[in-house]
């Protein structure tokens, strides 16, 4: 990166994208970048992104919603086949059913351990850039930390929300849609199936 001439703000944007991906395993949305730097419009950010793409300081991956990558992170076009286990509600819970279908997933979205894919239904996570019909890559885990996006089993059905522990053994499953209220459930009623580590969209 040293040979690429960047302004101070351009370097800050590149560093933000790199740090965000290191922490969350996915790239930030344009809204998140705007909020981080106080841009009043997407147009301002688009100008920066266009220049960074032209300079080769950032590249776009095929996942268009969260597509900005650091060039060194772009995986050589390798993929793994993961099971598509059904649908997951981004609104109210919906049953997630095992099946025989598989999905080709870029290795760049895979972490350690076992993974699977779920198809999103609903719009409660839309402010996190997750839309109806998207595919989420889930790292199979039985626990989560506050703020992680989880596939959680509630009353026998699976839902997609952000996970937060509240006092008195209450779990808050928080949507990313200001029109919707969080689910507040007793810890004994929630079983974490995994943590979302990637997002795929087909056009």
N, C-alpha and C positions, 0 to 999 in steps of 0.2 A: 504493500500500500504506500510505501514511502515515496515511490517515484511519481505518484499521482498528486498533482497540485490541487489542494482543496482549500476553500475558505474555512474560517473557524466554524461557522454554522453548519457547513456541509460535513465537516469532520464530526461535529456533535451528533448529527443525524446518523451518520454511519456507525458511530460508537453506540448510539442508542439502539439501533437495529441489532448490532452484534450482542450487546449486553442482554437485550430482551430475549433473543433467541437462546442465549446461554441459560437464562433463568427459566424460561417457559417452554422451550422446545419448538415454538412456532414464532413466526415473524409478527411484528405489531401491525395493526390495521392503520390506515391513513388517519382515521379519527384519533387513534391513540397517539400517533406522532404529532398531530396538530395540537392535542391537549398538552402534550409534554413540552412543546416549544411555544405555546401561546399563539399559534397562527390563527388568525380570524377567519380564514377561508381555505378551502381545499386547493384553490388556485395557487396560492403562495407555496404550499407544499409541493404541488405538481411541478412547479418551476424548478425547485431544488432537486426533486427526484429525477426529472428529465436531464438535468445537468450531471447528476451523479451517475445515471445510466450511461450518458454519453462519454463520461470520463472513465467508465469501467470500475468505479468505486462500489457500485451496487449492480446486481443483475436480477432479472425477473425469473422466477420459477414458473412452472405451468399452473400452480395453484394461485389463481389470480387475485383472490381476496387478501391473502397474506403471502404475497409473492416475493417480497424483497429479500434478497440474500446477499451475504458477503461472498464475493467470487470464490474464495478459497473453500467455502462450505458447500458449493454446488457439487452434488454427488455425480459421479459418472453414471450414466443412465442405467442404473441397476435397480431392481425391484424384487420384492418378496411377495409371495402369495399368502394372504391372511384370510381367515374365515369371516364371512359376513354373517353375523349371528341374528340379524333381524332389524327391527325398527326401534328407535328410542325416542321418547317424547321430549321435546324441548318446551312443551307446555305442561299438560298434566301427564301423569304416568301412563305408559302404554306397554303392552307385553313385548318382551324381547325373546324371539324364538330362534333356537338353534336351527341351522340348515346346512346344506351341502355346498352352497355357493361360496366362491372365494373372490377376493379383490386383489389386484396388483397394486402394491403400495411402495413408493420410493423408499429406499433404505435410509434416506435422510430423515424420515419421520419416525424411524424405529429406534427405541432405546434398548436397554437390557431387559431380558425376561420375555414373558409370553405376551402376545398382543392379539387383538381382534378388532373388527370393524363393525360399526353400527350405522344405520341410515337414520338421519334426523327427520322427525316429523314435528312441525310446529315452529313457532317464531319467538319463544320466550328467551332464547339466547342470541337474538338478532344483534344486540348492541355489542356483543363479542365477535360479530362477523360470522355467525353460524346461522344458516338459512335452512328452510324446509327443503328436504331432498339432499342436503349435504351428507357426506360420509365422514365420520369421525373415527380416528385411529385411537384405540384405547389400550393402554398398558395395564395388564391384569394385576390388580392390587386389592388388598382387603382393608387398607387404611388410607387416609388422606390427611393433608394439613390444611389449615385455614386458607381459603382463597383458591384452592385447586378446583378445576372443573372435573366433576366425577359422573360416572354412570352409577347411579344408586338404585338399589332395589328397595322399594317402599310398598308394603302391603302386597307383595308378590308381583309387582310391576316395576319396570325400569324407567327412570327419568334422568334427564341431563340437566345438571345445575352446578353452581359453585357451592362448595362445602364450607360450612362454618360451625364451630362448636360454640354453644351458648351455655350460660349457667344452668344448673339444676338438671344436667343430663339431656338437654335439648339440642337437636341438630337443626340448623337453619340451612335449607337448600334454596339458594338465592338465584332467581332468574336474572337475565341481563336484558330486561325490557321494563321500562318505567311504568308501563300499564299493568303489570302483573305483580301480585303479592308473593312473598317467599312462602315456602312450605316449612312449617315448624312442626317437627315430629320428635317423639321420644327416641333416644339413642338406640334403644332395644328394637325399634321398628325399622331401622335403617341398616342395610348391608351394602357396603361399597363393593362394586364389581370391578372397578378400574378407574384410572385417571386418564383424561383425554390428553394425548401428546401430539396429535396432528389432525389436520382438516383437509379434506379433498372435495373438489367440486367438479362436476362434469357439465360441459356446455354443449 
